[in-house]
Amino acid sequence: MIKGVNHQVVEVNRPGCEYFEKVLFFVKPEYASLSEKKINEKANSIAINTGSPPRSRKGRKRVYSVFSPLIWALFGAVAAVIVIKGFGL
């Protein structure tokens, strides 16, 4: 365990996830008096049980930005047909 100026920090190397090489946990002051072994066990448990990071939403946004103008154009065309047929033009 590494002791900082105001916080205790637990560093977990190789947390069992291919995306991360190191995880840092900042111990809450009210739990700083617990044994170092118990804090390290909890930190390792959390690091091991944590899965991969969530997928990026960038792909979904890109698809929406491509199809959005097409959807609005289709909506405008349908509205124009309804108006034209409604007024008998």
N, CA, C and O atoms as a CHARMM CRD file, in Angstrom:
* protein
*
  356
    1    1 MET  N      0.85900  -1.17600   0.00000 PROA 1      0.00000
    2    1 MET  CA     0.00000   0.00000   0.00000 PROA 1      0.00000
    3    1 MET  C      0.89800   1.23000   0.00000 PROA 1      0.00000
    4    1 MET  O      1.92300   1.27300   0.68100 PROA 1      0.00000
    5    2 ILE  N      0.49700   2.21300  -0.76800 PROA 2      0.00000
    6    2 ILE  CA     1.24100   3.46700  -0.85900 PROA 2      0.00000
    7    2 ILE  C      0.49600   4.50400  -0.04300 PROA 2      0.00000
    8    2 ILE  O     -0.71500   4.66300  -0.19800 PROA 2      0.00000
    9    3 LYS  N      1.20300   5.20800   0.82100 PROA 3      0.00000
   10    3 LYS  CA     0.55400   6.25700   1.60900 PROA 3      0.00000
   11    3 LYS  C      0.83300   7.60600   0.95800 PROA 3      0.00000
   12    3 LYS  O      1.98500   7.97800   0.73200 PROA 3      0.00000
   13    4 GLY  N     -0.24500   8.33100   0.66200 PROA 4      0.00000
   14    4 GLY  CA    -0.11500   9.65600   0.09000 PROA 4      0.00000
   15    4 GLY  C     -0.19500  10.69800   1.18200 PROA 4      0.00000
   16    4 GLY  O     -0.22000  10.36700   2.36700 PROA 4      0.00000
   17    5 VAL  N     -0.23400  11.94600   0.78900 PROA 5      0.00000
   18    5 VAL  CA    -0.30200  13.03200   1.76300 PROA 5      0.00000
   19    5 VAL  C     -1.63600  12.99800   2.50200 PROA 5      0.00000
   20    5 VAL  O     -1.66700  13.07300   3.73100 PROA 5      0.00000
   21    6 ASN  N     -2.73900  12.88600   1.76100 PROA 6      0.00000
   22    6 ASN  CA    -4.06000  12.89600   2.38000 PROA 6      0.00000
   23    6 ASN  C     -4.82200  11.58700   2.21800 PROA 6      0.00000
   24    6 ASN  O     -5.85300  11.39100   2.86300 PROA 6      0.00000
   25    7 HSD  N     -4.33200  10.69100   1.36900 PROA 7      0.00000
   26    7 HSD  CA    -5.06100   9.46100   1.08500 PROA 7      0.00000
   27    7 HSD  C     -4.11900   8.26800   1.11100 PROA 7      0.00000
   28    7 HSD  O     -2.91500   8.38800   0.88300 PROA 7      0.00000
   29    8 GLN  N     -4.69900   7.12800   1.39400 PROA 8      0.00000
   30    8 GLN  CA    -3.97400   5.88900   1.18500 PROA 8      0.00000
   31    8 GLN  C     -4.39000   5.36500  -0.18000 PROA 8      0.00000
   32    8 GLN  O     -5.56900   5.38800  -0.53500 PROA 8      0.00000
   33    9 VAL  N     -3.42100   4.89800  -0.93200 PROA 9      0.00000
   34    9 VAL  CA    -3.67000   4.42900  -2.28200 PROA 9      0.00000
   35    9 VAL  C     -3.21700   2.98000  -2.37500 PROA 9      0.00000
   36    9 VAL  O     -2.12300   2.63300  -1.93100 PROA 9      0.00000
   37   10 VAL  N     -4.06400   2.13800  -2.95600 PROA 10     0.00000
   38   10 VAL  CA    -3.71200   0.74600  -3.20100 PROA 10     0.00000
   39   10 VAL  C     -3.51800   0.58500  -4.69800 PROA 10     0.00000
   40   10 VAL  O     -4.38700   0.95400  -5.48900 PROA 10     0.00000
   41   11 GLU  N     -2.38900   0.04000  -5.07700 PROA 11     0.00000
   42   11 GLU  CA    -2.05900  -0.16400  -6.48400 PROA 11     0.00000
   43   11 GLU  C     -2.12300  -1.65400  -6.78500 PROA 11     0.00000
   44   11 GLU  O     -1.46300  -2.45600  -6.12500 PROA 11     0.00000
   45   12 VAL  N     -2.92200  -2.02100  -7.78700 PROA 12     0.00000
   46   12 VAL  CA    -3.03500  -3.42100  -8.20000 PROA 12     0.00000
   47   12 VAL  C     -2.40500  -3.53500  -9.58000 PROA 12     0.00000
   48   12 VAL  O     -2.89600  -2.95200 -10.54700 PROA 12     0.00000
   49   13 ASN  N     -1.30700  -4.29300  -9.66400 PROA 13     0.00000
   50   13 ASN  CA    -0.64900  -4.52800 -10.95100 PROA 13     0.00000
   51   13 ASN  C     -1.22800  -5.77700 -11.59100 PROA 13     0.00000
   52   13 ASN  O     -1.52500  -6.75600 -10.90700 PROA 13     0.00000
   53   14 ARG  N     -1.38800  -5.73900 -12.90900 PROA 14     0.00000
   54   14 ARG  CA    -1.96300  -6.84600 -13.67300 PROA 14     0.00000
   55   14 ARG  C     -3.28600  -7.30500 -13.05900 PROA 14     0.00000
   56   14 ARG  O     -3.35500  -8.38600 -12.47400 PROA 14     0.00000
   57   15 PRO  N     -4.32100  -6.49900 -13.18700 PROA 15     0.00000
   58   15 PRO  CA    -5.60000  -6.79600 -12.53100 PROA 15     0.00000
   59   15 PRO  C     -6.39700  -7.94200 -13.15400 PROA 15     0.00000
   60   15 PRO  O     -7.51800  -8.20100 -12.71600 PROA 15     0.00000
   61   16 GLY  N     -5.87000  -8.62700 -14.14400 PROA 16     0.00000
   62   16 GLY  CA    -6.58900  -9.74000 -14.75100 PROA 16     0.00000
   63   16 GLY  C     -7.45400  -9.32800 -15.92700 PROA 16     0.00000
   64   16 GLY  O     -8.26400 -10.12000 -16.40800 PROA 16     0.00000
   65   17 CYS  N     -7.29500  -8.12300 -16.38500 PROA 17     0.00000
   66   17 CYS  CA    -8.04200  -7.62900 -17.53300 PROA 17     0.00000
   67   17 CYS  C     -7.03700  -7.21100 -18.59200 PROA 17     0.00000
   68   17 CYS  O     -6.08200  -6.49400 -18.29400 PROA 17     0.00000
   69   18 GLU  N     -7.24200  -7.64900 -19.81100 PROA 18     0.00000
   70   18 GLU  CA    -6.28800  -7.37100 -20.87500 PROA 18     0.00000
   71   18 GLU  C     -6.18200  -5.88600 -21.23100 PROA 18     0.00000
   72   18 GLU  O     -5.21200  -5.47600 -21.87000 PROA 18     0.00000
   73   19 TYR  N     -7.14600  -5.09300 -20.83500 PROA 19     0.00000
   74   19 TYR  CA    -7.14700  -3.67700 -21.19500 PROA 19     0.00000
   75   19 TYR  C     -6.30600  -2.81800 -20.24800 PROA 19     0.00000
   76   19 TYR  O     -5.86400  -1.73500 -20.63100 PROA 19     0.00000
   77   20 PHE  N     -6.08200  -3.28100 -19.03600 PROA 20     0.00000
   78   20 PHE  CA    -5.41400  -2.45800 -18.02600 PROA 20     0.00000
   79   20 PHE  C     -4.18500  -3.16600 -17.48000 PROA 20     0.00000
   80   20 PHE  O     -4.18100  -4.38400 -17.29900 PROA 20     0.00000
   81   21 GLU  N     -3.14800  -2.38900 -17.22300 PROA 21     0.00000
   82   21 GLU  CA    -1.95500  -2.96100 -16.61200 PROA 21     0.00000
   83   21 GLU  C     -1.86000  -2.60800 -15.13600 PROA 21     0.00000
   84   21 GLU  O     -1.11900  -3.25200 -14.39200 PROA 21     0.00000
   85   22 LYS  N     -2.59400  -1.60100 -14.70700 PROA 22     0.00000
   86   22 LYS  CA    -2.50600  -1.16100 -13.32600 PROA 22     0.00000
   87   22 LYS  C     -3.80300  -0.46500 -12.92700 PROA 22     0.00000
   88   22 LYS  O     -4.40100   0.25100 -13.73100 PROA 22     0.00000
   89   23 VAL  N     -4.24100  -0.67600 -11.67600 PROA 23     0.00000
   90   23 VAL  CA    -5.43100  -0.01600 -11.15600 PROA 23     0.00000
   91   23 VAL  C     -5.06600   0.62900  -9.83300 PROA 23     0.00000
   92   23 VAL  O     -4.39200   0.01900  -9.00300 PROA 23     0.00000
   93   24 LEU  N     -5.51000   1.85800  -9.63700 PROA 24     0.00000
   94   24 LEU  CA    -5.26700   2.56500  -8.37400 PROA 24     0.00000
   95   24 LEU  C     -6.58600   2.73900  -7.63600 PROA 24     0.00000
   96   24 LEU  O     -7.58300   3.16800  -8.21500 PROA 24     0.00000
   97   25 PHE  N     -6.57800   2.39900  -6.34800 PROA 25     0.00000
   98   25 PHE  CA    -7.74300   2.57700  -5.49400 PROA 25     0.00000
   99   25 PHE  C     -7.38000   3.57600  -4.40500 PROA 25     0.00000
  100   25 PHE  O     -6.34600   3.43800  -3.75200 PROA 25     0.00000
  101   26 PHE  N     -8.22600   4.57900  -4.20900 PROA 26     0.00000
  102   26 PHE  CA    -8.04000   5.54000  -3.13200 PROA 26     0.00000
  103   26 PHE  C     -8.92100   5.11100  -1.97000 PROA 26     0.00000
  104   26 PHE  O    -10.14400   5.03600  -2.09700 PROA 26     0.00000
  105   27 VAL  N     -8.29200   4.83200  -0.84000 PROA 27     0.00000
  106   27 VAL  CA    -9.00400   4.31600   0.32900 PROA 27     0.00000
  107   27 VAL  C     -9.69600   5.46500   1.04300 PROA 27     0.00000
  108   27 VAL  O     -9.09000   6.50500   1.29800 PROA 27     0.00000
  109   28 LYS  N    -10.98000   5.26900   1.36600 PROA 28     0.00000
  110   28 LYS  CA   -11.71900   6.27900   2.12800 PROA 28     0.00000
  111   28 LYS  C    -11.08400   6.41800   3.51100 PROA 28     0.00000
  112   28 LYS  O    -10.64000   5.42800   4.09400 PROA 28     0.00000
  113   29 PRO  N    -11.04000   7.63900   4.03400 PROA 29     0.00000
  114   29 PRO  CA   -10.39300   7.86200   5.33700 PROA 29     0.00000
  115   29 PRO  C    -10.97200   6.99800   6.46400 PROA 29     0.00000
  116   29 PRO  O    -10.23100   6.57500   7.35100 PROA 29     0.00000
  117   30 GLU  N    -12.26900   6.73400   6.44400 PROA 30     0.00000
  118   30 GLU  CA   -12.87500   5.94600   7.52400 PROA 30     0.00000
  119   30 GLU  C    -12.44800   4.47900   7.48900 PROA 30     0.00000
  120   30 GLU  O    -12.61200   3.77100   8.48200 PROA 30     0.00000
  121   31 TYR  N    -11.90000   4.01000   6.35700 PROA 31     0.00000
  122   31 TYR  CA   -11.44000   2.63000   6.25400 PROA 31     0.00000
  123   31 TYR  C     -9.91600   2.51800   6.26900 PROA 31     0.00000
  124   31 TYR  O     -9.38200   1.41800   6.13500 PROA 31     0.00000
  125   32 ALA  N     -9.22600   3.60800   6.42700 PROA 32     0.00000
  126   32 ALA  CA    -7.76200   3.60200   6.41600 PROA 32     0.00000
  127   32 ALA  C     -7.17200   2.84400   7.60200 PROA 32     0.00000
  128   32 ALA  O     -6.01900   2.41600   7.55000 PROA 32     0.00000
  129   33 SER  N     -7.94100   2.67700   8.65800 PROA 33     0.00000
  130   33 SER  CA    -7.42300   1.98400   9.83800 PROA 33     0.00000
  131   33 SER  C     -7.51400   0.45500   9.72000 PROA 33     0.00000
  132   33 SER  O     -6.97700  -0.25600  10.56800 PROA 33     0.00000
  133   34 LEU  N     -8.18200  -0.05500   8.68600 PROA 34     0.00000
  134   34 LEU  CA    -8.24800  -1.50400   8.47400 PROA 34     0.00000
  135   34 LEU  C     -6.86200  -2.04800   8.14900 PROA 34     0.00000
  136   34 LEU  O     -5.96400  -1.30100   7.76000 PROA 34     0.00000
  137   35 SER  N     -6.70600  -3.33200   8.31100 PROA 35     0.00000
  138   35 SER  CA    -5.38700  -3.92800   8.05000 PROA 35     0.00000
  139   35 SER  C     -5.05500  -3.83200   6.55900 PROA 35     0.00000
  140   35 SER  O     -5.93700  -3.85300   5.70000 PROA 35     0.00000
  141   36 GLU  N     -3.76900  -3.72600   6.28600 PROA 36     0.00000
  142   36 GLU  CA    -3.30700  -3.60700   4.91000 PROA 36     0.00000
  143   36 GLU  C     -3.68200  -4.84600   4.11200 PROA 36     0.00000
  144   36 GLU  O     -3.99400  -4.74800   2.92500 PROA 36     0.00000
  145   37 LYS  N     -3.65400  -5.99900   4.74500 PROA 37     0.00000
  146   37 LYS  CA    -4.00100  -7.25400   4.07400 PROA 37     0.00000
  147   37 LYS  C     -5.45700  -7.23600   3.61100 PROA 37     0.00000
  148   37 LYS  O     -5.75700  -7.60900   2.47700 PROA 37     0.00000
  149   38 LYS  N     -6.36000  -6.80000   4.49400 PROA 38     0.00000
  150   38 LYS  CA    -7.78200  -6.76700   4.17200 PROA 38     0.00000
  151   38 LYS  C     -8.06200  -5.77700   3.03800 PROA 38     0.00000
  152   38 LYS  O     -8.84200  -6.07700   2.13400 PROA 38     0.00000
  153   39 ILE  N     -7.43900  -4.61500   3.08200 PROA 39     0.00000
  154   39 ILE  CA    -7.64000  -3.60300   2.03900 PROA 39     0.00000
  155   39 ILE  C     -7.10600  -4.11700   0.70400 PROA 39     0.00000
  156   39 ILE  O     -7.75300  -3.94800  -0.32900 PROA 39     0.00000
  157   40 ASN  N     -5.91900  -4.74600   0.72300 PROA 40     0.00000
  158   40 ASN  CA    -5.34700  -5.29400  -0.51700 PROA 40     0.00000
  159   40 ASN  C     -6.21600  -6.41200  -1.08700 PROA 40     0.00000
  160   40 ASN  O     -6.38800  -6.49300  -2.30300 PROA 40     0.00000
  161   41 GLU  N     -6.76700  -7.27500  -0.23100 PROA 41     0.00000
  162   41 GLU  CA    -7.64400  -8.35000  -0.69700 PROA 41     0.00000
  163   41 GLU  C     -8.88400  -7.78200  -1.38100 PROA 41     0.00000
  164   41 GLU  O     -9.29200  -8.25800  -2.44100 PROA 41     0.00000
  165   42 LYS  N     -9.47700  -6.76600  -0.76800 PROA 42     0.00000
  166   42 LYS  CA   -10.67800  -6.14300  -1.34800 PROA 42     0.00000
  167   42 LYS  C    -10.35800  -5.49100  -2.69100 PROA 42     0.00000
  168   42 LYS  O    -11.12200  -5.62800  -3.64700 PROA 42     0.00000
  169   43 ALA  N     -9.23000  -4.78200  -2.76600 PROA 43     0.00000
  170   43 ALA  CA    -8.82900  -4.11500  -4.00900 PROA 43     0.00000
  171   43 ALA  C     -8.56700  -5.14100  -5.10700 PROA 43     0.00000
  172   43 ALA  O     -8.99300  -4.94700  -6.24500 PROA 43     0.00000
  173   44 ASN  N     -7.87000  -6.23200  -4.78200 PROA 44     0.00000
  174   44 ASN  CA    -7.60400  -7.27700  -5.77400 PROA 44     0.00000
  175   44 ASN  C     -8.88800  -7.93400  -6.23700 PROA 44     0.00000
  176   44 ASN  O     -9.04400  -8.23300  -7.42100 PROA 44     0.00000
  177   45 SER  N     -9.81800  -8.16300  -5.30700 PROA 45     0.00000
  178   45 SER  CA   -11.09900  -8.76900  -5.64900 PROA 45     0.00000
  179   45 SER  C    -11.87400  -7.89800  -6.62800 PROA 45     0.00000
  180   45 SER  O    -12.41800  -8.39600  -7.61400 PROA 45     0.00000
  181   46 ILE  N    -11.92400  -6.62000  -6.36100 PROA 46     0.00000
  182   46 ILE  CA   -12.64500  -5.69800  -7.24300 PROA 46     0.00000
  183   46 ILE  C    -11.96500  -5.63400  -8.61000 PROA 46     0.00000
  184   46 ILE  O    -12.63700  -5.65800  -9.64100 PROA 46     0.00000
  185   47 ALA  N    -10.63800  -5.55400  -8.62000 PROA 47     0.00000
  186   47 ALA  CA    -9.90600  -5.44700  -9.87900 PROA 47     0.00000
  187   47 ALA  C    -10.08600  -6.69400 -10.73300 PROA 47     0.00000
  188   47 ALA  O    -10.20400  -6.59100 -11.95400 PROA 47     0.00000
  189   48 ILE  N    -10.10900  -7.86900 -10.11400 PROA 48     0.00000
  190   48 ILE  CA   -10.26000  -9.12100 -10.85600 PROA 48     0.00000
  191   48 ILE  C    -11.68200  -9.26900 -11.39400 PROA 48     0.00000
  192   48 ILE  O    -11.87500  -9.74100 -12.51500 PROA 48     0.00000
  193   49 ASN  N    -12.67400  -8.86900 -10.60500 PROA 49     0.00000
  194   49 ASN  CA   -14.07500  -9.04200 -11.00000 PROA 49     0.00000
  195   49 ASN  C    -14.58500  -7.97000 -11.95800 PROA 49     0.00000
  196   49 ASN  O    -15.68500  -8.08800 -12.49800 PROA 49     0.00000
  197   50 THR  N    -13.80400  -6.94600 -12.16400 PROA 50     0.00000
  198   50 THR  CA   -14.21200  -5.88600 -13.08200 PROA 50     0.00000
  199   50 THR  C    -13.95700  -6.34500 -14.50500 PROA 50     0.00000
  200   50 THR  O    -12.86900  -6.82300 -14.82800 PROA 50     0.00000
  201   51 GLY  N    -14.95400  -6.19900 -15.34700 PROA 51     0.00000
  202   51 GLY  CA   -14.83700  -6.65100 -16.73700 PROA 51     0.00000
  203   51 GLY  C    -14.13100  -5.63400 -17.59700 PROA 51     0.00000
  204   51 GLY  O    -13.49000  -4.70800 -17.09900 PROA 51     0.00000
  205   52 SER  N    -14.25400  -5.81600 -18.87400 PROA 52     0.00000
  206   52 SER  CA   -13.64300  -4.89900 -19.82400 PROA 52     0.00000
  207   52 SER  C    -14.42500  -3.58900 -19.84400 PROA 52     0.00000
  208   52 SER  O    -15.58200  -3.55000 -19.42600 PROA 52     0.00000
  209   53 PRO  N    -13.80100  -2.52100 -20.32700 PROA 53     0.00000
  210   53 PRO  CA   -14.50500  -1.23300 -20.37800 PROA 53     0.00000
  211   53 PRO  C    -15.69300  -1.30000 -21.33000 PROA 53     0.00000
  212   53 PRO  O    -15.70500  -2.12600 -22.24300 PROA 53     0.00000
  213   54 PRO  N    -16.68700  -0.44400 -21.13000 PROA 54     0.00000
  214   54 PRO  CA   -17.86100  -0.46500 -22.00900 PROA 54     0.00000
  215   54 PRO  C    -17.49300  -0.09800 -23.43800 PROA 54     0.00000
  216   54 PRO  O    -16.54200   0.64500 -23.67900 PROA 54     0.00000
  217   55 ARG  N    -18.26800  -0.63400 -24.38500 PROA 55     0.00000
  218   55 ARG  CA   -18.03000  -0.32000 -25.78400 PROA 55     0.00000
  219   55 ARG  C    -18.28200   1.15200 -26.04900 PROA 55     0.00000
  220   55 ARG  O    -19.12800   1.78000 -25.41300 PROA 55     0.00000
  221   56 SER  N    -17.55400   1.67500 -26.97000 PROA 56     0.00000
  222   56 SER  CA   -17.70200   3.07000 -27.34900 PROA 56     0.00000
  223   56 SER  C    -19.03000   3.27500 -28.06200 PROA 56     0.00000
  224   56 SER  O    -19.49600   2.39000 -28.77900 PROA 56     0.00000
  225   57 ARG  N    -19.62800   4.41500 -27.87300 PROA 57     0.00000
  226   57 ARG  CA   -20.88100   4.74300 -28.55000 PROA 57     0.00000
  227   57 ARG  C    -20.63700   5.50500 -29.83600 PROA 57     0.00000
  228   57 ARG  O    -21.58700   5.91800 -30.50100 PROA 57     0.00000
  229   58 LYS  N    -19.37200   5.69800 -30.19900 PROA 58     0.00000
  230   58 LYS  CA   -19.06200   6.47000 -31.39300 PROA 58     0.00000
  231   58 LYS  C    -19.65000   5.84400 -32.64500 PROA 58     0.00000
  232   58 LYS  O    -20.13300   6.56300 -33.51900 PROA 58     0.00000
  233   59 GLY  N    -19.62200   4.52800 -32.75200 PROA 59     0.00000
  234   59 GLY  CA   -20.15200   3.85100 -33.93400 PROA 59     0.00000
  235   59 GLY  C    -21.63300   4.11100 -34.10600 PROA 59     0.00000
  236   59 GLY  O    -22.10400   4.34400 -35.22000 PROA 59     0.00000
  237   60 ARG  N    -22.36800   4.07200 -33.00600 PROA 60     0.00000
  238   60 ARG  CA   -23.80800   4.31600 -33.05700 PROA 60     0.00000
  239   60 ARG  C    -24.09800   5.75200 -33.47700 PROA 60     0.00000
  240   60 ARG  O    -25.04100   6.00100 -34.22800 PROA 60     0.00000
  241   61 LYS  N    -23.31000   6.67600 -33.00700 PROA 61     0.00000
  242   61 LYS  CA   -23.51800   8.08100 -33.34300 PROA 61     0.00000
  243   61 LYS  C    -23.25400   8.31900 -34.83400 PROA 61     0.00000
  244   61 LYS  O    -23.95900   9.08600 -35.48900 PROA 61     0.00000
  245   62 ARG  N    -22.24200   7.65600 -35.34400 PROA 62     0.00000
  246   62 ARG  CA   -21.88600   7.83000 -36.74200 PROA 62     0.00000
  247   62 ARG  C    -23.00900   7.32400 -37.64300 PROA 62     0.00000
  248   62 ARG  O    -23.34600   7.97400 -38.63300 PROA 62     0.00000
  249   63 VAL  N    -23.58800   6.17900 -37.31400 PROA 63     0.00000
  250   63 VAL  CA   -24.68200   5.62500 -38.11700 PROA 63     0.00000
  251   63 VAL  C    -25.86900   6.57000 -38.08000 PROA 63     0.00000
  252   63 VAL  O    -26.50100   6.80700 -39.11000 PROA 63     0.00000
  253   64 TYR  N    -26.18200   7.11500 -36.90900 PROA 64     0.00000
  254   64 TYR  CA   -27.29800   8.05500 -36.79200 PROA 64     0.00000
  255   64 TYR  C    -27.03800   9.29500 -37.63300 PROA 64     0.00000
  256   64 TYR  O    -27.95400   9.79600 -38.28700 PROA 64     0.00000
  257   65 SER  N    -25.80400   9.80300 -37.63100 PROA 65     0.00000
  258   65 SER  CA   -25.51700  11.02200 -38.37700 PROA 65     0.00000
  259   65 SER  C    -25.60300  10.79200 -39.88100 PROA 65     0.00000
  260   65 SER  O    -25.85500  11.73900 -40.62600 PROA 65     0.00000
  261   66 VAL  N    -25.40100   9.56400 -40.34600 PROA 66     0.00000
  262   66 VAL  CA   -25.51000   9.26900 -41.77100 PROA 66     0.00000
  263   66 VAL  C    -26.97400   9.14200 -42.17500 PROA 66     0.00000
  264   66 VAL  O    -27.38000   9.67600 -43.20700 PROA 66     0.00000
  265   67 PHE  N    -27.76700   8.44300 -41.37400 PROA 67     0.00000
  266   67 PHE  CA   -29.15400   8.18300 -41.74500 PROA 67     0.00000
  267   67 PHE  C    -30.12200   9.29200 -41.35100 PROA 67     0.00000
  268   67 PHE  O    -31.22900   9.34200 -41.88900 PROA 67     0.00000
  269   68 SER  N    -29.76200  10.15600 -40.46300 PROA 68     0.00000
  270   68 SER  CA   -30.65900  11.21300 -40.01000 PROA 68     0.00000
  271   68 SER  C    -31.13500  12.11000 -41.15700 PROA 68     0.00000
  272   68 SER  O    -32.33900  12.33600 -41.27800 PROA 68     0.00000
  273   69 PRO  N    -30.24400  12.62400 -41.99600 PROA 69     0.00000
  274   69 PRO  CA   -30.73200  13.46200 -43.10800 PROA 69     0.00000
  275   69 PRO  C    -31.63700  12.69200 -44.07600 PROA 69     0.00000
  276   69 PRO  O    -32.58500  13.25400 -44.62500 PROA 69     0.00000
  277   70 LEU  N    -31.34100  11.41800 -44.27900 PROA 70     0.00000
  278   70 LEU  CA   -32.18200  10.61600 -45.17000 PROA 70     0.00000
  279   70 LEU  C    -33.58100  10.43100 -44.59400 PROA 70     0.00000
  280   70 LEU  O    -34.57300  10.50500 -45.32000 PROA 70     0.00000
  281   71 ILE  N    -33.65600  10.19300 -43.30600 PROA 71     0.00000
  282   71 ILE  CA   -34.95400  10.01500 -42.64400 PROA 71     0.00000
  283   71 ILE  C    -35.76400  11.30500 -42.72200 PROA 71     0.00000
  284   71 ILE  O    -36.96100  11.27100 -43.01000 PROA 71     0.00000
  285   72 TRP  N    -35.11800  12.44500 -42.46600 PROA 72     0.00000
  286   72 TRP  CA   -35.83400  13.72800 -42.53000 PROA 72     0.00000
  287   72 TRP  C    -36.28900  14.05500 -43.95100 PROA 72     0.00000
  288   72 TRP  O    -37.36800  14.61400 -44.14900 PROA 72     0.00000
  289   73 ALA  N    -35.46100  13.70300 -44.94400 PROA 73     0.00000
  290   73 ALA  CA   -35.85600  13.93800 -46.34200 PROA 73     0.00000
  291   73 ALA  C    -37.07200  13.08600 -46.70000 PROA 73     0.00000
  292   73 ALA  O    -37.99000  13.55700 -47.37100 PROA 73     0.00000
  293   74 LEU  N    -37.07600  11.83100 -46.24900 PROA 74     0.00000
  294   74 LEU  CA   -38.21600  10.95000 -46.49900 PROA 74     0.00000
  295   74 LEU  C    -39.46600  11.48400 -45.80600 PROA 74     0.00000
  296   74 LEU  O    -40.55200  11.48400 -46.38600 PROA 74     0.00000
  297   75 PHE  N    -39.31200  11.93100 -44.58200 PROA 75     0.00000
  298   75 PHE  CA   -40.43100  12.51000 -43.83600 PROA 75     0.00000
  299   75 PHE  C    -40.98900  13.74000 -44.55800 PROA 75     0.00000
  300   75 PHE  O    -42.20400  13.91600 -44.64700 PROA 75     0.00000
  301   76 GLY  N    -40.10300  14.57700 -45.06600 PROA 76     0.00000
  302   76 GLY  CA   -40.54000  15.77200 -45.80900 PROA 76     0.00000
  303   76 GLY  C    -41.27100  15.41300 -47.08600 PROA 76     0.00000
  304   76 GLY  O    -42.25800  16.05500 -47.44300 PROA 76     0.00000
  305   77 ALA  N    -40.78300  14.37000 -47.78900 PROA 77     0.00000
  306   77 ALA  CA   -41.43700  13.95000 -49.02500 PROA 77     0.00000
  307   77 ALA  C    -42.83300  13.40200 -48.74100 PROA 77     0.00000
  308   77 ALA  O    -43.77600  13.71200 -49.46800 PROA 77     0.00000
  309   78 VAL  N    -42.97500  12.59800 -47.69900 PROA 78     0.00000
  310   78 VAL  CA   -44.28100  12.04800 -47.33400 PROA 78     0.00000
  311   78 VAL  C    -45.23400  13.17100 -46.94400 PROA 78     0.00000
  312   78 VAL  O    -46.39900  13.16000 -47.34000 PROA 78     0.00000
  313   79 ALA  N    -44.74900  14.14000 -46.17000 PROA 79     0.00000
  314   79 ALA  CA   -45.58700  15.27500 -45.76400 PROA 79     0.00000
  315   79 ALA  C    -46.02500  16.08000 -46.99200 PROA 79     0.00000
  316   79 ALA  O    -47.17000  16.52500 -47.06700 PROA 79     0.00000
  317   80 ALA  N    -45.12000  16.26700 -47.94900 PROA 80     0.00000
  318   80 ALA  CA   -45.46700  17.01300 -49.16300 PROA 80     0.00000
  319   80 ALA  C    -46.54400  16.28600 -49.96800 PROA 80     0.00000
  320   80 ALA  O    -47.46600  16.91800 -50.48300 PROA 80     0.00000
  321   81 VAL  N    -46.43200  14.97300 -50.07800 PROA 81     0.00000
  322   81 VAL  CA   -47.43900  14.19300 -50.80900 PROA 81     0.00000
  323   81 VAL  C    -48.78800  14.30400 -50.12400 PROA 81     0.00000
  324   81 VAL  O    -49.81100  14.46100 -50.79000 PROA 81     0.00000
  325   82 ILE  N    -48.80200  14.22700 -48.80800 PROA 82     0.00000
  326   82 ILE  CA   -50.07000  14.33600 -48.06400 PROA 82     0.00000
  327   82 ILE  C    -50.71200  15.69300 -48.27700 PROA 82     0.00000
  328   82 ILE  O    -51.92100  15.78600 -48.48800 PROA 82     0.00000
  329   83 VAL  N    -49.90500  16.74700 -48.22300 PROA 83     0.00000
  330   83 VAL  CA   -50.42400  18.11500 -48.40600 PROA 83     0.00000
  331   83 VAL  C    -50.94400  18.29400 -49.82200 PROA 83     0.00000
  332   83 VAL  O    -52.02900  18.84100 -50.01800 PROA 83     0.00000
  333   84 ILE  N    -50.18200  17.83800 -50.81500 PROA 84     0.00000
  334   84 ILE  CA   -50.59000  17.99500 -52.22300 PROA 84     0.00000
  335   84 ILE  C    -51.86200  17.23300 -52.50900 PROA 84     0.00000
  336   84 ILE  O    -52.75600  17.76700 -53.16600 PROA 84     0.00000
  337   85 LYS  N    -51.97600  16.00500 -52.04000 PROA 85     0.00000
  338   85 LYS  CA   -53.20000  15.20100 -52.25400 PROA 85     0.00000
  339   85 LYS  C    -54.36800  15.77500 -51.47600 PROA 85     0.00000
  340   85 LYS  O    -55.50700  15.71800 -51.93800 PROA 85     0.00000
  341   86 GLY  N    -54.10400  16.32200 -50.31400 PROA 86     0.00000
  342   86 GLY  CA   -55.16300  16.89400 -49.48700 PROA 86     0.00000
  343   86 GLY  C    -55.78400  18.13400 -50.09200 PROA 86     0.00000
  344   86 GLY  O    -56.98600  18.35800 -49.94800 PROA 86     0.00000
  345   87 PHE  N    -54.98000  18.94800 -50.77400 PROA 87     0.00000
  346   87 PHE  CA   -55.50500  20.16300 -51.39800 PROA 87     0.00000
  347   87 PHE  C    -55.87100  19.95200 -52.85600 PROA 87     0.00000
  348   87 PHE  O    -56.37900  20.86600 -53.50500 PROA 87     0.00000
  349   88 GLY  N    -55.62100  18.76100 -53.37800 PROA 88     0.00000
  350   88 GLY  CA   -55.98500  18.44600 -54.76800 PROA 88     0.00000
  351   88 GLY  C    -55.17900  19.22600 -55.78800 PROA 88     0.00000
  352   88 GLY  O    -55.69300  19.58000 -56.84900 PROA 88     0.00000
  353   89 LEU  N    -53.94300  19.49100 -55.48100 PROA 89     0.00000
  354   89 LEU  CA   -53.11400  20.27300 -56.41200 PROA 89     0.00000
  355   89 LEU  C    -52.54100  19.42600 -57.50600 PROA 89     0.00000
  356   89 LEU  O    -51.82200  19.93300 -58.36700 PROA 89     0.00000
